[in-house]
Amino acid sequence: MSDRAGAGRGWARRCVPPVASSRLEWSSCGSQSCHGRTRGSVRLRCATRLAILLLAVIAATLLPACGEQPVKSSDKGVVSKPMKPAPSYENIARAQSLRVADLDRLWARATLRLYTIDKDGDTNEEEADGHVQYIRDRKLFLAVKKLGETYFQLGSNDTLFWWIDLSDSDHKAALVGEHAKATPKTAARFGLPVHPLDLIDVLCLLPFPDRPITSPNWTPDGRYVRVTLQGRWGQRSVFLDPKTLVPRRVEAFDARGALVLSATMNEDEPVKVKGLEKTSATIATEIEIDVPASKTRAKMSLHDPENRRDGISASAFDLKSLLERYGVKDARLMEGDVEPKPTPHAGVKIR
């Protein structure tokens, strides 16, 4: 076993707390079986919590926002409310469309910090590096590195989303899902608290829908405007600066109305756009993510963000090419509520 493989598994195991058992009978990350190859993809079971955070971090990473954290919808102790009406949804949607016009593609380096709580109640911190590539509106690529080596690759394209585990050079594996067939149960098995496409929506790199769930209203302290939008399995609330109408926080809820993911952003920075001397494109470069169910937080710092236009390779979003490039032979397709089965891609062998 290589030093890289051992270091990678140890890092993944420390970063990722155990989750409830599934029909696949994968072991929890706290067990010794995380080192083995039970059923060929036991380590992917150990990485699901990390997948949640990485997806969530990407979702907030590309949100063009900055500023202080707004008061949450559950906050109390309001001393006053604004007398003037909140901005109209038409103005909010128009401002969003103008703001994202030059953010159809993105490339950036990233530093990721993960904070987990172990069984003794102690907080553990881990750090990794990586880089992000994005093409509107479903193509996403994140390579996660440790000590200069790629250990995980997270991505999606128009039809699929995936999580590739390269931490063991002797046994590389992947989980694959289809956007169209995702259900809350299959998403939970992948480690997602919301539909994978709702994570892309949380990016706020897309124009807002034609109509909101509720009209824009002020937060209790009167400093921010909140608008609620419809998701696939629940709703999401976007908090905006009332002067600039720039999103500053996103909260995602499940079908029962429970908060499953929140993101706050700071330190906005201009995004260089190839071929343009001037642009209004900006993104937050300091992002904090919270997933309440896992008691886990993540922070991401972005560096040198830019829109490279045609400078992003299409192969980064081609699953078959990625599996061949990384030498992955064990890939499993999650479909409905049945046992994961071989992916339809050549060169993938399932044990």
Residue, then its C-alpha position, 0 to 999 in steps of 0.5 A: m500500500s502506498d503512503r499516498a493511499g494510507a494518508g488519503r484514507g486517514w484524512a478522509r476518515r478524520c474529516v468525515p463523521p459516520v452516518a446511518s447505515s444503508r441497505l448496502e451495509w457500508s460501514s461507518c468511518g469510525s470502524q476499522s473496515c474503512h481500510g478494507r474493500t468490503r463490497g468494493s466501495v466501502r471507502l465511498r461510504c466513508a466519504t459521503r459527509l465530505a461529499i455533502l460539504l464539498l457540494a455545499v461549498i461549491a454551491a456557495t462558492l460561486l454565489p456573487a456575494c459579500g458582506e456581513q451575515p444577516v439575521k436568520s429567519s428564526d432570530k428575534g429581538v427586533v427593535s424596529k422595522p423599515m417603513k419603506p416597502a421592500p424592493s419588488y421581485e421584478n427589480i431583484a430578478r432583473a438585478q440578478s440577471l445583469r449580475v450573472a451575465d458574465l458568470d457563465r463560466l468560472w475557474a478558481r483555485a481553492t483552499l478548503r477547511l473542514y470542521t467536524i465533531d468527534k464522538d468525544g465532542d472535540t472539534n477536528e480541523e482538516e485542510a485541503d487544496g483544489h481547483v474549481q471549474y464551472i460551465r452554466d448551468r449544470k457542469l461542475f468540476l472540483a478536484v480535491k488535493k492533499l500534499g499535491e496529490t488528487y484524492f477526490q473529484l466531484g462533478s456533474n454534467d447535463t445528465l449525471f453527478w458523481w463522486i470519485d475516490l482516488s485516495d487508495s491507488d490500488h482501488k479507485a472507485a466512484l459513485v454516480g447518480e442521474h439528475a432525472k432519477a434522483t429521489p430524496k432516498t437516493a440523494a441521501r445515500f450519496g450524502l446530499p441533503v437536497h436535489p443535486l440540481d438544487l445545489i446548482d441553483v444555490l449557486c445563484l449563477l442562474p437568473f432567478p425564476d419568474r415568480p417567487i414563493t412569497s413576495p420579498n420581505w425585510t428580515p427582522d432587523g430591517r437590514y436585509v431583504r429575503v426572498t423565498l424560491q421554489g426548489r425541487w424537494g423544498q424551498r430556499s431563502v435568499f438574503l439580499d443587500p437592500k441597496t445592491l440586491v446582491p445575495r449574502r446568504v442562502e438557506a435551503f429547506d427540505a419538504r418538511g420545512a427543516l433547514v438542511l443547508s446554509a451558506t454565508m459569504n464574505e470578501d467579494e472579489p472581481v472576476k476577470v473575464k477573458g475578452l472584456e476590459k470591464t465587467s460587473a462580475t464578482i464572487a465571494t472569496e470567503i465562504e462558510i457552510d453549515v449542514p446542521a444534520s451532520k454537525t459539520r462546517a466547512k470554509m472555502s477560500l477562493h484565489d484568482p477567480e476568472n471566466r476563461r470563456d473557451g479555456i475550460s476543457a470539456s473533458a472535465f465534465d465527461l465522466k467516461s473520460l474522467l474514469e479512464r484518466y483516473g484509472v477507475k474500474d469500480a464505479r456504481l450507478m445509483e438508480g431509484d432505491v435499488e442496489p447500485k449497479p454498473t455504470p453504462h460506461a466502457g472500461v468500468k468493472i463492478r466487483 
